[in-house]
Amino acid sequence: MIHRRRLLAAPAALLAAPALAQAPAWPAGRPIEIVVGFAPGGGTDVMVRALAPFLQAELPGANFVVSNRPGAGGETAYVALQSARPDGFTIGTINTPGYLSLGVQRRVRYDVAQIRLLARLVDDPSAFVVHREAPWRNLRELVEDARRRPGRISVASSGVGTDDHLGLTLLEAAAGAEFIHVPFAGAGPVRNALLGRQIDVAGLNLGELGTLGQESPPLRALAAMGERRWEAMPDIPTFREEGFDVVMTSERGLGLPRAVPEEIAARLESAILRALATPGWAEKARQLELPVAVLPGAAWEALLPAQLARYRAIWERTPWQ
């Protein structure tokens, strides 16, 4: 009886062995999820959806799908990324300053030490944007109005601790003006609220305006927070030119769980950097109005300690809420 059971079990084991041996190797096993921490339609979401086909071309067998998990200024997505199985099938978008500044203002449920950066794609200046029918012709007029009417002019951002919010905090301190901060779950909802005249001013990045090539765009930027004017939009002055020492940008890129095997992480980073170097992506980035500023993961990570120190200094001088 014992021998018969062994004989019956043997064919099943023999059949299972080839199935295991034929299991598809990464990245062909299942779709690679890109977790985005903001609502659809914003700069980060549009960027990665446009990039996905270029990544698939550089990584045969891969299939990328975008998953939006907005909430808590990006924290919801960072928690999901850190908690994902470290097998290379989950990567996520990284957005500074929020990625770092969230941990300055409160306890967060993720640890940046557990996330590995793969590449920075853009460095996008923050800007104050108004409807074309708004009464303010420039940033100075807006600030003067806010001084006359403290707490009456609303400024929307993509969430507490994001670049738009920190820029607002710095401006209030530099100008002695008080605005109403209205946080949203991403740049897409912020832009829609401004188009609908539900808010007075939108904190948006220059790459999120979508106004290049339009004869009469519905939105106009009063000023941007870059170190210098962006060559693609040379008519938009900087905050410094308008008399306010405020510099703030949004870096956007990709990361994955630190525990992902080095071979897989290196293949992903290499594929991303190759995709970003193609003429096709350069043209797509131009169409999307993206301020391209590519950095490999290690080079980007090397910048984070100084950035974190800056956000902590801002918090000590002007805590944001």
N, C-alpha and C positions, 0 to 999 in steps of 0.2 A: 504493500500500500504506500509505503514511504517512497519507494523507487518510482511508483507511478506518478505521485505528486511532483517529484523532481522533474520527471520527463515532461509533464504538462506545463510546468513553470518555465522550462528552458526555452521553448520557442518564443514566449512573450519577452523574455530578457533579450533574446537575440534580435527581435524586431525593434525593441526600444533603443538598443545601442546605435544603430545607424541613424535613427531620428535625432539623437543627441549630437552625433557627429556632424549632422547636416544643418544644425541650428545656424541661422544667418549671423555673421559677424557684424559688429558695429561698423557702420551706422545703418545697416539695412534691416535691423530687427523690427523696429517700429518707428513712428514719427518722432522727430526731435522737437520738443515743445520749447517755444520761446515765451517766457513769462514776462508780461509787460505790466508795470505797476500803475498804469493810468488808463483812463477810459479811451475807447476808440476815437480816432480822429485827431488826436494831438500829435505833436512833432515826433515823439518817441514811437508811437504806434505806427504812424505813416512810414517812418524811416525803416523799421524792421520788416514791415510787410513788403516794402519795395526791395529790401536787401535779400529776402528769402530766396528768390529765384537765382540770384547770383551765387549764393552759398551752395545751393543744390548743384549748380553747374561745376563748382570746384570740389564737391565732395560726393562722388558717384555713390548712388545707393541711398543717399539721405533724403528725407522728406521733412521739411520744416513747417510747423503749424504755430500760429500765434495765439496765445491765451491771455486775455486781459483780466487782471486781478487788481482793480483799483482799490484804494483805501489807505487811510493813515499816512498820506504823503509818500506812498511807495512801500511802506513797511510790510503790508500784506504780501506783496510780491517777493520781497527779500526773504521773508520767513519761508514762503513756499520754495524759493530757490535753495536756501540753506538746508531745508528739510527733505529735499528731493533725493531719491536714490542716486548715489554717485556713480552712475553708469554711462554718463555722457548723453543721455536722452532728455535731459532738462538743462537748458541754459536760460539766462534772463537778462533783461536790460538793466543797466546801472546808470543812475542819474545823480550827478552831484550838482548842488551841494547836499540835497536831501539824504543821499546815501550815508553821508557823514554827519550832517547837522541834526538829523533826528535824534541821534544818540547824545547830542550835546544838551538838548532841551529836556529830555526825559529818558527813562529806561526803555529800551527797545528789546524786541524778542529775537533779534538776529545779531550775529557777531561778524563784523567785517573780516576778521581773521579766518573765518570758515568759508569765505567766498574768494575765488580766484578771478582776477580780471583777465579777460582775453584780449580786448582791444578797445581803444577809444575811437569813435567815429567822427564826432563833431564837437566843437566848442562854440556854443551858440549864445551870443550876447542877449541878455534880458532887455526888455524895452517896455516903456509905458505907451500903450496904444489906445486911441480913442476912435469913436465913430466919426466919419467925415463931417457930420453936422454938429459936432461938439463945439462949444464956444472958445476953447483954448487953442491958440495958434502955436504955442510952444510950451516947453516944460516950465519956464519961468512964470508964465501966466497961470498955469495950473497951480503951482506952489503958492503964488500970491493969493489966489482965490481960496486955497485951503487954509491959509493963515487968517483970512477974513472970516471964513466959515469953518472953524475947526470941527472935525467929526461929522461933516455933512457930505463929503465927496467919497464915493465908494471906489475901491480898487480891488479887483479880483485877482486871485492867484491860483496855481494848480495844486495848492495845499500848504498847510503849515510847514515851515522849514524848507520850502523849495526856494529856488533862486529868485523867483518873482517876489516871494514874501520877504526874503532877506534883503532884497534890493529896496523894497518899500520901507522896511525897518531902518535901513541906513539913510534913506532919503529923509524920513521924518526926523531923524536925529540931526542930520546935516542942515536941514532947512528950517527946523523949528515949526513944522507943520504937522497937523493931525488928520489922518484919513480914516475911513472905515475899511477894515480888511474883510474881504469876502472870499473864503477858501472854497474851491471846487475840487472835483476828483480828477481833473486833467485839463489840458489846454483846449481840447475840443469843446467841452462845455463852457469854458471861459469865453472862447471866441463866439460861440452861439449866443451867449448872454449879452455880449457887447453888440453884436449885430441886431439883437432884439431890443436894445436900449434898456436892458434890465439893470445894467451897471454903468457907472460913469467912465471908468478906466479899466483896461485889462493889462495885467502883467503877462506879456507873451514874449517869446523869443523871436528874433528877427526871422529865423527860418520857419516860423509858424504863421507868418502874416499872409503868405500867398497872394501878394499884391504886385509882384514883378510882371511887367508886360501889360498891365491893365491901364486903360486910359483914365478911368474914373473909379479907383478902388473904393470899396465901402469903408475901409479902415485906414487910418494913418498913424504912424508912429511919431510921437513927440520927440523922443530921444531914446538912445540905447545906452546900456551900461558897459560896453566894451572899453578896452584900453584905447582903442582908436576906432575910427569909422570903418564899417565893413565895406570892402570895395564893391560888392554887389549892390549895396544901397548907400551910395556915397552922399546922398542928400540928407540922411538922418544923422543929426549931431549926437555927440556923446553927452552923458550927464555932466562930465567935467567941463565940456565946452559951454554948457548952460549954467555953470557956476556951482555945481554940486559934486563933491568928490565921492562918487559912488561907482564902483566897478563890481559887476556880478555877471557871471555867465553860467550856462548849463552845459556841462559835459555829458555826452551820452555815448554809451558803449555796451559791451556785452561781458557777462561773467558766468561762472558755473561753480558748483560746489567744490571746495578745495580738495576734497577726498577723491575726486575723479582721477583714475589712473593717468600717469604722466603721458603715456603714449596717446591716449584718446584726447587729452587736453591739448597736447602739442599739435595733433592733427587738426583739431578744431581751430586753434589759433592760426595755424598756417593757412587753412582754407579761407578764414575770414580776411586775413591780410591780403591773400591773392585776389579775393573778390573785390576788395576795396581798391586794388591797384589796376583793375580792368578799365579800359576806355568806356565800356558800357555803363559801369557804375558811376564813373565821373560825369557822364552825361545825365544819368538819372538823378544824381545829387544836384546837378545844376538845375534841372527841372523842378526839383523839390525845394530849391532855395536853401540848401543845407550848407552851413559854414564848415566845410570839411577840415578836420584837424586830426589825422590818424596817428595813433601811438600804439605800439605793441603793449600787451598786458603788463609786463614787468616795468616798462618805462612809465606807464600810467600809475601803477601802484606806488612808484617811487615819489610821485607828486603828492600823494594823499596825506602824509604827516604834516606837511606845511599847510595844506588846505584845512585840515582839522584844527590846527593851531589858530588859524585865522577865524574860523567859525566860533571857536571857544572865546576868542578875544571879543568878537562881536557880541556874543551872548553876555559876557561880563559887563560890557559897556551899555548895551541896549537889548535886554532880554526880549525875545519875541514870544508871542502867545499863540 
